[in-house]
């Protein structure tokens, strides 16, 4: 069969709006660099926001992927920031043409911001643990008993902890307190005074930390 045409995002009026001012923590990148459809460059600001890894000790930095879909009117009344679930889900997964079409009424006068939570896919560092993620597959293909599977999963998890620690990752800094502070830094990097926060699943718990601390 003939190849299907590539999906695209219709150019919005916001594409002609003058570039916005970003904070120093922001670095613009092509949307494709974040795994987002390249046509999103017409309607969105894609970039990285650099935040402290551990705000208590002041050590290290973390880079978060951020996609801001611009209000089609060119002016955002109340910017919306989405905190996704897990913890650990892909915070940019919903940045698709289908999502834009379904949320056209909201996007008329609201910016919408997707972001990758620290440690998740699209952030640096990405705290992946392939050996642990494959434990159930390995149990099935290798005929492991439940006890053997648990032991293999424990060993894989400990190996990942040791590997990330050896690379200088402060694993104690990957928590909801720091996650909530990251949202404030994203808000500042995008030049917002106030935001509307929306949480899904774990994102609702994260919202409680955001309310309490900020």
N, C-alpha and C positions, 0 to 999 in steps of 0.2 A: 504493500500500500504506500501511497504517497506520504511523505513526511508531514507531520502536523506542523502548522506555523507556530513559532515560538510565542509563549505567553508574553503579554506586555501590559504595561500600566499606562492608562491614558494620561496625557499631559494635563496637569491641573493648572489653574490660574496662579497657584502659589509658586510655580516654576519660574515665573517672571519677577517674583518679588526680590528686592535687593537682598544680598546675603546678610544674615544676622550676625551679631557679635557674639563670640564664644569666649569662655573663660580660658585661662592658661592651661587647665588640665585637659582641654579638648584637642584632639588631632583628627582632622578630616581624612577619610579614606573613601575610595570608591565602594559603593554598596556591595559590589561583587566580592570584595575582599572579606566581607562578613558573611558570605554565603547567601546573600540576598540577590534577587533578580536585578540585573544591571539597570533595567529601566526605572528602578526605584530612585535612581539619581535625579530623575525629573521631578519627583514629588517629595523627596525626603533628604534629610541630612544624616549621613552615616559617618561614624567615627569611633575613636577610642577615647575613653576617659581614664586618666591615670589617677589612682587613689592610693593612700597609704595602706600597706598591708596590715600593720599593727599600730593603731593610733595611740596606744598606751606607751609603747616603747619607742615609737617613731621610726621603726626599722622597716625597710623593704617597701616595695610598691607592687600594685596589682593593676593590670590593664583590663578594662571592661569594654565589651562591644555595645554600642548604642545606636539605635535607629530612631530618628524623630520624623514621623510622617507629618508634614506641615498642613495646617488648616487651609482648606482650599480657598477661603476668603482672603488669605494672606495675613489675617490677624487672629490670634488665639485668645479667646476669652478666659479659659481655664485649662491650662495644659494638663493632660492626663498621663500618668506614669503607671505602667502595668508591672506588678510583681507576680511572677509565675510560681508554679508549684514545685513539688519534689520533697525537700529541696534538691535541686540538681537538674531540673528540666531545662530545655533549650529556650531561653527567654526571647529569642528572635524567630522562633518557629512560625508564629502567626503573621509575620510580616510578608504577606502574599497578596497578589491581585484580588483573590477571592475575599480576603479579609477587608481590603480597601473598599470593594464594592458593597459588602454587607454593612459597613460602618460609614457610608457616605454622609448620612445625616449628622452624625457626631463630628466627622471631619470637616464639616462646613465651617465651623468656627472654633474648633478645638484641635491643637496639636495633640498627637498621640505618641508616646515614647515607649519603645521596647528596649530592654537592656539585659545583658548577661550577668547573672549574679556571680560573685567571686567563686573561683574554682570550677565553674561549669563550662560547657562547650562554648567557645567564642571568647572566653576570658584567658588571660595569661598571668599566672600559670593555670593550666587545665589539669585538675586533679583526677585524671583518669586512672582506673585500676583494671586493666584488661583481664588479668588473670582471675580476679574476683568476679568480674562480670561474666566470665565464661564458665564459672563453677558448675552451674546446672547442666549446661551442654556437655561438659566434660564428664559429669556424673553419669549422664545417659549414655554417652558414646563409649565410656571406659568401663561401664558396669560397676561403678563404685557403690558401696553400701552407704546409707545415710551418715554413718559415723565417719567413713572415709571421706565423703564429700564435705562434711563440716570441717574436718582437719585440713583438707586441701584448700578450702576457702579461707580458713584462718591463716594458713601459711602464705597464701597469695596476698591477703590483705596486709599482713605484717611486712611482706616484701615491698609492697607499694608504699607503706608508711616510711620504711627505711630509705627507699629510693627518693621520695619527695623531700624528706628531711635532709638527705645528703646533698640535694640540689639547693639547699638553703631556704626551703619553704617553711614558714612558721605555721604549722597546721593548727595551732591554737587560735589563730586569728581568723579562722574560717567559721564564723558564727553569726547569729542574727543581729547582735549588737553592731558589728562591723558592717554587715549587709545593709542595715538601716542607715548608717552613716554614709554608705556609698550612694544611696539614693539622694541624700542632701548634696553630695558633691556633684552628682549628675545634674541635679536641678541648677546648681550654681554654674556648671560648665555650659549649660544651655541658656543661661541668662534669665532664668525665671526667679521671680520673688516668691511665688507660692505655686503649689501644684495641687491637683486632685489625684490622690493615690487610689488605685484599684488593685485588689489582691485576689488571686485565684489559689485555692487550696493552701499550701504552705504560705503562699503570698499573703493570705489573710492574717496568719500569725506574724509574719514579718511586719505587716501594717501596725500591729500592736506595739512592736518595738519602735517603729517610726513615730507613733503617737506619743509614747512614753518619753522617749529620749529627745525628740525634736519638735 
